[in-house]
Amino acid sequence: MKEKKKQVRIIGVIQCDFARERCSGFGCMNSFASRIDGFARYAAEPGIMLVPFNCGGCPGRRISRVASNLIKRAKAKAGIDKDELVIHLASCIVTDNGHYPPCPHIDYIEKILKRKGLKVRRGSYKSKTATKRRAEGLYEEFDWDAD
């Protein structure tokens, strides 16, 4: 008998520590609230809690500690299992964008999160300027539908 896939109840969004010095995070949070861009796949899933945090600086210094804390708190305070959590690496980490090229530590960051048993997805906010620059060949392409 096939086990039913659990619904996503928490989305953690990890943002680049350096980009956060300039960025308010509004684009990512608005994309989540509007269920567009990197969050379009959740359009039919109401009641998802968003937990944004930053990486802590290169090479992702805080990620292990914060991910562990999120898993522990989600279970203890809300009865949410880690298979109901998804971590999105924000666009400032995974795409060529107005802040920087993609983070050189993406694979390391994903490895940390996956070792903790978390599902990881790439992308959050789709900047119009960066999209235009991708079309012009100035920025690397990015697959918004990858899983």
NUVEXBA-587037 format. One record per residue: residue in three letters; x, y, z of N, C-alpha, C in turn. Coordinates in steps of 0.001 Angstrom, whole numbers, padded with zeros to 6 digits, always signed. Example, Ala and Ser with C-alpha at 12.3 -4.5 7.8 and 13.67 -1.06 7.14 Angstrom:
! residues 2
ALA+013190-005690+007800+012300-004500+007800+013200-003300+007800/SER+012850-002250+007080+013670-001060+007140+012900+000030+007870/
This chain:
! residues 147
MET+000837-001179+000000+000000+000000+000000+000885+001248+000000/LYS+000566+002183-000870+001367+003399-001006+000995+004396+000084/GLU+002023+004935+000757+001793+005904+001814+001437+007261+001212/LYS+000468+007932+001797+000036+009238+001316+001117+010294+001591/LYS+001388+011096+000588+002378+012166+000718+001842+013223+001681/LYS+002675+013615+002625+002250+014625+003592+002240+016014+002963/GLN+001322+016830+003430+001210+018205+002952+002335+019052+003543/VAL+002775+020019+002769+003769+020968+003265+003089+021892+004271/ARG+003657+021993+005461+003085+022852+006500+003994+024015+006871/ILE+005303+023846+006612+006257+024932+006870+007207+025026+005692/ILE+007454+026249+005243+008489+026516+004255+009516+027418+004925/GLY+010744+026929+004979+011854+027761+005428+012497+028371+004200/VAL+012794+029648+004264+013476+030324+003154+014824+030807+003670/ILE+015882+030262+003086+017229+030679+003483+017705+031729+002496/GLN+018057+032880+003041+018542+033996+002229+020025+034207+002486/CYS+020701+034754+001489+022126+035050+001587+022369+036138+002627/ASP+023297+035880+003528+023623+036843+004580+024137+038155+003997/PHE+024951+038068+002957+025501+039285+002352+024422+040057+001595/ALA+023578+039360+000867+022496+040038+000135+021531+040713+001106/ARG+021327+040110+002275+020417+040692+003272+020922+042031+003819/GLU+022194+042325+003640+022695+043637+004051+022054+044743+003226/ARG+021606+044393+002026+020987+045366+001119+019503+045093+000910/CYS+019107+043827+001002+017761+043396+000630+016873+043250+001863/SER+015650+043753+001765+014694+043630+002870+014052+042247+002913/GLY+014134+041503+001811+013463+040208+001730+012027+040320+001246/PHE+011596+041542+000921+010213+041757+000506+009835+040921-000713/GLY+010702+040855-001711+010392+040107-002931+010084+038648-002638/CYS+010907+038006-001818+010682+036600-001459+009390+036429-000673/MET+009165+037305+000305+007968+037176+001130+006704+037459+000326/ASN+006778+038425-000591+005637+038734-001443+005345+037576-002401/SER+006393+036968-002940+006207+035816-003823+005536+034671-003078/PHE+005927+034465-001825+005282+033426-001016+003811+033775-000769/ALA+003554+034993-000309+002178+035401+000013+001271+035329-001214/SER+001813+035647-002376+001045+035637-003631+001073+034275-004321/ARG+001889+033345-003791+002062+032004-004371+002441+032088-005849/ILE+003489+032877-006099+004024+033027-007453+005502+032666-007451/ASP+006116+032717-008619+007547+032473-008787+007933+031116-008182/GLY+008871+031073-007280+009316+029814-006689+008293+029141-005793/PHE+007210+029845-005465+006186+029300-004576+004879+028985-005291/ALA+004856+029077-006612+003635+028825-007387+003108+027404-007161/ARG+003995+026465-006913+003580+025066-006712+002727+024873-005463/TYR+002676+025867-004580+001896+025757-003348+000562+026500-003419/ALA+000151+026904-004611-001064+027713-004784-002299+027063-004159/ALA-002376+025759-004215-003557+025063-003695-003377+024596-002249/GLU-002305+025013-001614-002024+024558-000251-002116+025725+000739/PRO-003273+025939+001341-003421+027024+002314-002793+026657+003658/GLY-002594+027648+004483-002150+027413+005849-000692+027052+006018/ILE+000141+027378+005056+001576+027093+005182+002241+028232+005952/MET+003049+027862+006927+003803+028841+007705+005140+029106+007006/LEU+005531+030369+006955+006805+030758+006351+007798+031114+007455/VAL+008997+030547+007356+010051+030829+008329+011297+031264+007567/PRO+011521+032584+007445+012720+033054+006746+013915+033158+007696/PHE+015098+032839+007173+016329+033064+007928+017476+033188+006945/ASN+018610+033677+007426+019754+033813+006527+020762+032706+006798/CYS+021708+032587+005880+022668+031479+005939+023720+031668+007025/GLY+023928+032900+007469+024940+033163+008488+026305+033493+007926/GLY+026378+033680+006625+027663+033970+005980+028316+032704+005474/CYS+029268+032896+004614+029928+031766+003955+030645+030889+004974/PRO+030578+029614+004753+029942+028861+003670+028545+028359+004027/GLY+027806+029095+004840+026494+028669+005312+026574+028323+006791/ARG+027286+029176+007549+027635+028922+008948+026458+028570+009860/ARG+025297+029215+009664+024169+029009+010583+023250+027868+010186/ILE+023357+027406+008977+022320+026539+008426+022094+025276+009245/SER+023119+024595+009646+022944+023370+010416+022225+023643+011730/ARG+022658+024672+012442+022057+024997+013740+020608+025442+013605/VAL+020344+026318+012638+018984+026829+012482+018046+025742+011956/ALA+018515+024918+011049+017685+023816+010546+017328+022858+011680/SER+018297+022535+012525+018031+021662+013673+017007+022291+014606/ASN+017160+023579+014855+016228+024289+015720+014828+024307+015109/LEU+014726+024544+013805+013432+024568+013131+012741+023205+013225/ILE+013480+022142+012973+012912+020792+013069+012388+020526+014479/LYS+013205+020852+015464+012849+020619+016872+011642+021450+017293/ARG+011646+022735+016967+010554+023628+017382+009249+023305+016664/ALA+009349+022962+015367+008148+022622+014598+007442+021426+015234/LYS+008206+020427+015635+007633+019228+016255+007083+019541+017648/ALA+007889+020211+018460+007493+020462+019845+006344+021459+019981/LYS+006352+022498+019186+005366+023574+019347+004137+023436+018458/ALA+004279+022713+017322+003154+022648+016386+002825+021230+015918/GLY+003580+020228+016409+003317+018856+016002+003600+018595+014533/ILE+004511+019375+013965+004844+019260+012540+006121+018449+012388/ASP+006019+017370+011627+007172+016501+011368+008064+017096+010283/LYS+009327+016680+010262+010262+017252+009287+009906+016919+007849/ASP+009131+015855+007619+008720+015569+006247+007567+016472+005788/GLU+007140+017380+006668+006142+018394+006324+006801+019768+006140/LEU+008127+019784+006189+008909+021001+005988+009599+020957+004632/VAL+009705+022110+003995+010479+022264+002767+011351+023499+002952/ILE+012596+023382+002584+013504+024522+002648+013739+025025+001228/HIS+013470+026306+001022+013765+026942-000261+015043+027752-000102/LEU+015985+027519-000991+017157+028380-001058+016728+029573-001891/ALA+016773+030752-001294+016270+031968-001940+017015+032260-003236/SER+016362+033031-004064+016932+033397-005359+018289+034074-005230/CYS+018517+034807-004143+019809+035465-003960+020938+034462-003780/ILE+020600+033225-003435+021600+032172-003283+021777+031377-004571/VAL+020684+031090-005253+020744+030105-006339+020733+030669-007752/THR+020430+031951-007914+020385+032508-009269+021424+033599-009454/ASP+021772+033815-010703+022541+034985-011101+021570+036153-010949/ASN+021931+037164-010187+020964+038220-009882+021660+039551-009617/GLY+020887+040549-009274+021407+041888-009043+022340+042006-007857/HIS+022315+041034-006968+023226+041054-005821+024584+040457-006205/TYR+024540+039197-006661+025762+038440-006921+025468+037313-007906/PRO+026522+036642-008375+026323+035370-009090+025807+034335-008072/PRO+025407+033149-008521+024965+032124-007568+026039+031831-006514/CYS+025596+031472-005347+026486+031162-004232+027414+030006-004590/PRO+028698+030136-004304+029626+029037-004593+029469+027861-003617/HIS+028624+028018-002591+028464+026987-001564+027119+026264-001638/ILE+026403+026399-002749+025064+025802-002869+025089+024302-002568/ASP+025983+023582-003163+026014+022120-002983+026274+021746-001520/TYR+027160+022471-000881+027472+022232+000536+026232+022509+001401/ILE+025557+023611+001141+024354+023981+001895+023274+022913+001718/GLU+023053+022484+000488+022056+021431+000233+022426+020134+000949/LYS+023687+019805+000951+024147+018583+001610+023825+018613+003104/ILE+024060+019753+003738+023758+019915+005168+022268+019679+005414/LEU+021432+020317+004613+019988+020218+004803+019464+018816+004530/LYS+019971+018189+003495+019522+016835+003159+019973+015823+004206/ARG+021139+016023+004800+021587+015139+005881+020654+015221+007080/LYS+019990+016335+007220+019022+016503+008304+017649+015953+007916/GLY+017555+015407+006707+016306+014813+006251+015304+015803+005696/LEU+015772+016979+005313+014875+018015+004801+014826+018012+003279/LYS+013659+018325+002757+013491+018491+001314+013979+019898+000969/VAL+014744+020018-000115+015313+021300-000515+014852+021641-001923/ARG+014432+022876-002105+014074+023393-003428+014823+024699-003644/ARG+015021+025009-004912+015775+026213-005255+014859+027284-005843/GLY+015026+028509-005358+014340+029665-005924+013209+030175-005062/SER+013001+031486-005129+011936+032136-004370+011310+033239-005218/TYR+011993+034353-005346+011491+035539-006043+012100+035639-007436/LYS+011252+035890-008427+011712+036010-009815+011753+037495-010185/SER+012918+038084-010083+013110+039503-010394+012902+039766-011884/LYS+012160+040815-012191+011939+041188-013598+013251+041595-014268/THR+014087+042318-013545+015372+042750-014101+016270+041550-014388/ALA+016360+040626-013435+017195+039446-013637+016635+038569-014760/THR+015317+038467-014865+014688+037698-015943+015045+038300-017290/LYS+015002+039633-017372+015373+040319-018613+016847+040057-018944/ARG+017689+040115-017940+019129+039886-018167+019425+038436-018533/ARG+018616+037487-018040+018760+036087-018478+018406+035970-019949/ALA+017316+036631-020351+016881+036593-021757+017919+037225-022679/GLU+018643+038223-022172+019692+038889-022960+021004+038115-022953/GLY+021064+037038-022170+022278+036238-022098+023319+036779-021127/LEU+022959+037786-020329+023904+038365-019373+023990+037549-018083/TYR+022884+036896-017726+022834+036069-016526+022598+034623-016935/GLU+023053+033702-016094+022829+032272-016312+021339+031962-016278/GLU+020931+030961-017064+019542+030476-017036+019259+029828-015692/PHE+017971+029754-015355+017569+029116-014104+016268+028370-014339/ASP+016198+027120-013870+014997+026293-014040+014086+026459-012817/TRP+013039+027239-012990+012114+027534-011895+011210+026349-011551/ASP+011148+025370-012434+010266+024222-012192+010997+023000-011652/ALA+012287+023110-011449+013059+021960-010954+012610+021603-009537/ASP+012778+020346-009228+012370+019912-007893+013533+019437-007091/
